Amino acid sequence: IELKITHAGYYIDCLGEVLAQYRKHASNSSKNTPFMIDSILRTYALFADHPQYEYVRTRFLSSMFLKCSNRDRAYARQLLKQIPFRRWNKKTWRGLGRLFFSPLEKR
């Protein structure tokens, strides 16, 4: 809904107080990284006509590549293939460092 609101030209502001809480448990879908990333990319795809779509999509992919690079190396490589070289940023480069030089993180 936030994407639809901002896409329509409106501004979203933040409140300085907690309005909701997030409950974590063993079967959270947030533990399934590929599922979460795919869901977010499908949501972004609804706005593929927006001029900033590719920029936002590749920034998100770079962030997720960094997150996955020392957790799930095979999946991180899949994410990296989706980021055009011209769109690589600091997170992409940091992810490459983790991918090749950091030990795998234990979950």
Secondary structure, DSSP 8 states (H G I E B T S, - for coil): -HHHHHHTT------SS--------TT-GGG-HHHHHHHHHHHHHTTTTSTTHHHHHHHHHHHHHHHHTTT-HHHHHHHHHTS-GGG--HHHHHHHHHHHHS-----
